[in-house]
Every structure is written in C-alpha cells, then in structure tokens.
Amino acid sequence: MKPKHQRLALTLTALVALIGAALLAASALREEASYFYTPTTLAETKPPAGKAVRLGGMVQAGSVKRAADGLSVA
C-alpha cells in the first residue's frame, strides 16, 4: 500500500473513531443534562414531582450570611 493510501486510511479511521466517541458522549450526557429554572419560570410552571431541578438567579446583596466557621451559610 502506498504511503498516501496509508495516510488516507489512518485519517478516515481516526475520523470515524472521533465521531463515534462524540456520539457516545452525547448519548451518555443526554439524560444527565440539567437546566436552570429562573424563580419566575419555576413559579409559573411546576416541574414534575420527583424531578431534580436547578434554580438559578441573582442573589440579593447582603442576603447571604456566613458563619464564623466558614462552612455554614444561611
């Protein structure tokens, strides 16, 4: 086999492996993807019972209190 054909075969094999890995990763992450709900959206539409959700938004200045131990947050 000529070197040109060897490079082409190697390139095609690498491309197929890369596409396969990307598809495998995408299918594994499909169910694990979690999206943020804003407080307004969460109040308007209730998620199904038992479903884990992430709440995102801005925190009001001065509303977070940290304890002296540095671990506890209220």
N, C-alpha and C positions, 0 to 999 in steps of 0.2 A: 504494500500500500504506500502511495506517495505521501510525503510529509504534509502536503497541502490537504489531502483527504483525511489524514490523521487529525490535523488541527480542526477540520470541519466536524468530524465525528465527535471529538472531545468537546468542542463548543456546543454542539447540539445536545450531547449528553448532560453537560453542565446546565444548560438552559432548561431542559426537561426536569432535572433534579431540583433546580431553583423554583420553578413553577409548582412542582409537587409539594415542596416544603412550604411555600406560601399558602397553597390551598389547605394543607393540613393545619397550619397555624390559624388560618382564618376560620376553619370549621371548629377548632378547639375553643377559640375565643368568642365565637358567636353567642353561646349561652352565658358566658361569663361577663359579657359587657354590661355595665350598669350605667345608666344615665342619671344625671342630676335632675331633680324636680326643684323648681323655684317654689317658695312658700305660696305664691299666688296660684300657681298651677296645681299644687297639692290640695289647696283649699277648694278649687273648682272641680277637679276630677280626682276621685278617690281611687287609689291603686287597689288591685285585687287583694283580698285578705290573705295573709301569709307570704306575700311577696316582699322581698327586701328592696328598699328604695334608698336613694341617697338624696339628701336635702342640701341644696347649695344656695348661697346667697351672701349678702354683705352683713357683717357683724357691726352693730351699733357701737360707736366709740364709748368706752367706759363700761360696757355691759359684761365684760369678761373679768372675773376675779380669780387670781391665782393665790393659792395658799402659800404659807411660808416654806413648806417642804418642797415646793417647786414641782410637785407631781399632781396635786389636786387642782382642778379647775371647776369653777361654778359659773 
